[in-house]
């Protein structure tokens, strides 16, 4: 790699499951690049370097395809369901200054008021941002929020130049006081009382001993 987001790619001419297995056996990853009305281009990417880059969500990659540079955004990653190794990657062609829609993870920070808990309803929101300035996450603070507080998508502070695509009224997280399960408590109490009552009834053996 020339830098943190540049990968050398080779044009791929062999296809099918057998060809893909051979590629992966060489610690390489089959991929396809498409978008902007261009014909899909099949390439092979270096396994280890690609794995490191794609650890970041919405990774933007500069591909060096046998001497030709192409900016691409990771659209989809297919993994082995058991080993979790990357089996195939879909990439979308992007242009400098172009805006794209991406799902950005929501990071909750801080602690709500004492005695309360927070429930996360949405783990990511969709934003329209510059392809070269995609945020790794957006931060939602719940510091000091009281019972009944709610944070909606419209409340999220967006990075400069980003616009919200997700419905503004969608609930991100809510704060509440945990409720006791009174039904369970009542059943436990009744069970305890029944056990005590049974313990108070003398058995036949006890009566015989007393005689």
C-alpha positions in Angstrom: 0.0 0.0 0.0 1.2 3.5 -0.8 -0.7 5.0 2.1 -3.4 4.1 4.6 -6.3 3.9 2.0 -4.6 2.9 -1.2 -4.7 -0.7 -2.5 -3.1 -2.2 -5.5 -5.7 -4.1 -7.5 -5.3 -6.6 -10.4 -7.8 -7.1 -13.2 -9.6 -10.4 -12.7 -10.4 -12.6 -15.7 -11.4 -15.9 -14.1 -14.8 -16.2 -12.4 -16.9 -18.8 -10.6 -16.6 -20.4 -7.2 -13.6 -22.4 -8.1 -11.7 -19.4 -9.3 -12.7 -17.4 -6.1 -11.4 -20.2 -3.9 -8.0 -20.1 -5.7 -7.9 -16.4 -5.2 -8.6 -16.6 -1.5 -6.1 -19.4 -1.1 -3.4 -16.9 -2.2 -4.5 -14.4 0.6 -6.3 -12.3 -2.0 -9.9 -11.1 -2.2 -12.2 -11.0 -5.3 -14.0 -7.7 -5.7 -16.2 -5.9 -8.2 -16.3 -2.2 -8.9 -19.4 -0.5 -10.4 -21.3 2.8 -10.6 -21.6 6.0 -12.7 -22.8 4.1 -15.7 -19.6 2.2 -16.1 -19.4 -1.5 -16.8 -18.6 -3.6 -13.7 -14.9 -4.2 -13.3 -13.7 -7.4 -11.6 -10.5 -7.1 -9.6 -8.4 -8.9 -7.0 -7.3 -7.1 -3.9 -4.5 -8.0 -1.4 -6.1 -9.8 1.6 -4.3 -8.5 4.6 -4.2 -4.8 3.5 -7.9 -4.9 2.5 -8.9 -6.5 5.8 -7.2 -3.6 7.7 -8.9 -0.9 5.7 -12.3 -2.4 5.9 -12.3 -2.5 9.7 -13.5 1.0 9.4 -17.1 1.5 8.4 -17.7 3.1 5.0 -14.1 2.8 4.0 -13.0 5.0 1.0 -10.3 3.4 -1.0 -8.0 4.7 -3.7 -7.5 1.7 -6.0 -4.4 1.4 -8.2 -5.7 -0.8 -10.9 -2.5 -1.8 -12.8 -1.5 1.9 -12.9 -4.9 3.5 -13.2 -6.2 5.3 -10.1 -9.8 4.9 -9.1 -11.6 6.2 -6.0 -14.1 3.7 -4.6 -16.4 3.3 -1.6 -16.9 -0.1 0.1 -20.6 -0.9 -0.4 -20.9 -4.5 0.8 -18.6 -7.1 2.3 -19.5 -10.8 2.1 -18.0 -13.0 4.9 -17.8 -16.7 5.6 -20.5 -17.2 8.2 -18.3 -19.5 10.3 -14.7 -18.2 9.8 -15.7 -14.6 9.2 -13.1 -14.2 6.6 -13.8 -11.8 3.7 -15.1 -13.7 0.6 -16.0 -10.9 -1.7 -16.3 -7.1 -1.7 -18.6 -4.8 -3.7 -17.2 -1.3 -4.4 -18.9 1.8 -5.8 -17.1 4.3 -8.1 -17.0 7.8 -6.6 -15.8 11.1 -7.8 -13.9 13.9 -5.9 -16.4 16.2 -4.3 -19.4 13.8 -4.9 -21.9 13.3 -2.2 -23.0 9.8 -1.2 -25.6 8.3 1.2 -24.1 6.1 3.9 -25.2 4.5 7.1 -23.1 6.0 10.0 -23.0 4.2 13.4 -24.4 6.0 16.4 -22.1 6.2 19.5 -23.8 6.8 22.8 -21.7 8.5 25.4 -22.2 9.7 29.0 -24.5 8.5 31.8 -28.1 9.3 32.3 -29.5 10.5 35.7 -29.0 8.1 38.7 -31.6 5.4 38.9 -32.3 5.5 35.2 -31.3 3.4 32.2 -31.2 4.1 28.5 -32.4 1.9 25.6 -30.9 2.2 22.2 -33.6 2.0 19.5 -31.4 2.8 16.4 -27.7 1.9 16.0 -27.0 3.9 12.8 -28.5 6.8 10.8 -28.3 7.5 7.1 -26.5 10.7 6.1 -25.6 12.4 2.8 -22.0 13.5 3.0 -19.1 14.2 0.8 -17.5 10.9 -0.3 -14.1 12.2 0.9 -15.4 13.3 4.4 -17.4 10.3 5.7 -17.6 10.3 9.5 -16.7 7.1 11.3 -19.7 7.7 13.7 -22.0 10.4 15.2 -22.1 11.0 18.9 -25.2 11.2 21.0 -24.7 12.3 24.6 -27.1 11.1 27.3 -25.2 12.7 30.1 -27.6 13.7 33.0 -30.8 13.0 31.0 -33.8 12.4 33.2 -36.6 9.8 33.2 -38.7 10.2 30.0 -36.0 11.9 27.9 -35.9 10.9 24.3 -33.3 11.6 21.6 -34.5 11.6 18.0 -32.6 11.7 14.7 -33.2 15.4 14.4 -31.4 15.9 17.7 -28.1 14.4 16.5 -25.3 17.0 15.9 -24.2 16.3 12.3 -20.7 16.8 10.9 -20.2 19.9 8.9 -21.5 19.5 5.3 -23.6 16.4 6.2 -27.4 16.3 5.9 -29.8 13.8 7.5 -31.6 11.3 5.3 -33.1 9.2 8.1 -36.6 10.4 9.2 -36.0 13.2 11.7 -38.6 11.8 14.0 -37.0 8.4 14.4 -36.1 7.5 18.0 -32.5 7.0 18.7 -32.5 6.3 22.4 -34.8 6.9 25.4 -34.2 7.2 29.1 -36.4 5.7 31.8 -36.6 4.3 35.4 -36.6 0.5 35.4 -40.0 -0.9 36.4 -40.3 -3.7 38.9 -42.1 -6.8 37.7 -44.9 -6.7 40.3 -46.5 -9.9 38.9 -43.3 -11.9 39.5 -43.0 -10.4 43.0 -46.6 -11.4 43.8 -46.1 -14.9 42.6 -42.9 -15.2 44.6 -44.6 -14.0 47.7 -47.5 -16.4 47.3 -45.1 -19.3 46.8 -43.2 -18.3 49.9 -46.4 -18.0 51.9 -47.6 -21.4 50.7 -44.3 -23.0 51.6 -44.4 -21.5 55.1 -48.0 -22.7 55.5 -47.0 -26.2 54.4 -44.2 -26.1 56.9 -46.6 -25.4 59.7 -48.7 -28.5 59.1 -47.4 -31.4 61.2 -46.8 -34.6 59.3 -48.1 -38.0 60.4 -44.6 -39.0 61.4 -44.3 -35.9 63.6 -47.7 -36.8 65.3 -46.6 -40.3 65.9 -43.3 -39.2 67.5 -45.2 -36.8 69.8 -47.3 -39.7 71.0 
